[in-house]
Amino acid sequence: MDTKILLDESDIPREWYNVVADMPNPPAPPLGPDGQPVGPEALEAIFPPGVIEQEASAERWITIPDAVREVLRLWRPSPLYRAHRLEQALETPARIFYKNESVSPAGSHKPNTAVAQAFYNRQAGIKRLTTETGAGQWGCALSLAGQLFGLDVRVFMVRVSYEQKPYRRTLMQTWGGEVFASPTDLTESGRKILARDPDTPGSLGIAISEAAEEAAGRADTNYALGSVLNHVLLHQTVIGLEARKQMERIGAYPDEVYAPCGGGSNFGGIAFPFFADKATGREVRLVAVEPTSCPTLTKGLYTYDFGDAIGLTPLLKMFTLGHDFVPPGIHAGGLRYHGDAPLVSQLHEEGLVDAVAIPQLETFQAGVLFARTEGIVPAPESTHAIAAVIRSARECARSGEPRTLLFNLSGHGHFDMAAYERYFAGDLKDFEYPAEAIEKSLAHLPHFGDG
């Protein structure tokens, strides 16, 4: 069997798939500060009309604009690989496939939505975008997209990642992005956090507060989000749509689909198009993989919470560790968000998608094995999916069952070599976030709308 399964540029999806159309129950609505449902108009201060329309849509298929598809042609369709050498190393009868999203200019899956969001903002006459970024993949993607569509981009980068990953910061600057270590003294949100804890490592929730505050305060500026909300997961479904077509071409279909899960766009991107099959009765297990240090789906509470640390966003019903949760500074910075996408959260609550948490050392062990067999050095986020797949493949080796496993290789680790250096030096540790710390953070949840 071939190692690479390739598609032509003409096979780039012409429509995004909207999982809302196939969910057994409608999504829980966002709530305002008074605990009452809010409509799309609540987003008008920071998002363009095209994005707001998608956020609220229940249509199964949404057309991808030609201008967006034209940019996606720079790297899409991305290749699907059969991991022959990894299978041999594991001595497993499992067939392992991975969608290689590291081939994008930014080296991750993030440009799939960055390009779409930049397009809709330019269409609305917006001149400037603000955003947050954790490990830097999203900040890089939006800086690239802003450059391609003529938009200025300001990035609030979580402080611990800003310090750990200087070359991602440089990459953003190369594409014209302006980058600041969050929290900053540029926003009221940042100043509040710094007054409370001057040495904070930062969090995605804090960086979101800063970016959203600035966008809401300027008429020429909107906010762009790299994960969590419905429209972001929608744009990422190009991954799974291509993967389905590629597997069809070789007469294969996954028994299990894995992806790293921080905010949820990575997982939703590859898993949701297969959920469409699951909704019609086809057997397929969809597994979101998160760190034990930020165990949102596996140890969080399914309830309404703010999407940011300060409480500027509408309340979203999701699995959460509490909006002021600040996780340890693990190297998988893209998986350190306190909540999870409402769509992923609801499907998990309803038992339709699974979740597993894996400790940091196991993920790096998996990443090194993958690099030494398949040749690609994966991003720390991606190693979570690899580790979960390796667990399943070893189960197949014990049982003799030849399951077909698919995962999203969401990015390469070329800007994360300091993390691998620390791993080889024995400096990395496993973090099991203490239950009492999670309980303390959850005590600060809003006291309404849990029903």
Secondary structure, 3 states (H helix, E strand, C coil): CCCEECCCHHHCCCEEECHHHHCCCCCCCCECCCCCECCHHHHCCCCCHHHHHHHHCCCCEEECCHHHHHHHCCCCCCCEEECHHHHHHHCCCCEEEEEEHHHCCCCECCHHHHHHHHHHHHHCCCCEEEEEECCCHHHHHHHHHHHHHCCEEEEEEEHHHHHHCHHHHHHHHHCCCEEEEECCCCCHHHHHHHHHCCCCCCCHHHHHHHHHHHHHCCCCEEECCCCCCHHHHHHHCHHHHHHHHHHHHCCCCCCEEEEECCCCHHHHHHHHHHHHHHCCCCCCEEEEEEECCCCHHHHCEEEEEECCCCCCCCEEEEEECCCCCCCCCCCCHHHCCCECCHHHHHHHHCCCCEEEEECHHHHHHHHHHHHHHHCCCECHHHHHHHHHHHHHHHHHHHHCCCCEEEEEECEECCCCHHHHHHHHCCCCCCCCCCHHHHHHHHCCCCCCCCC
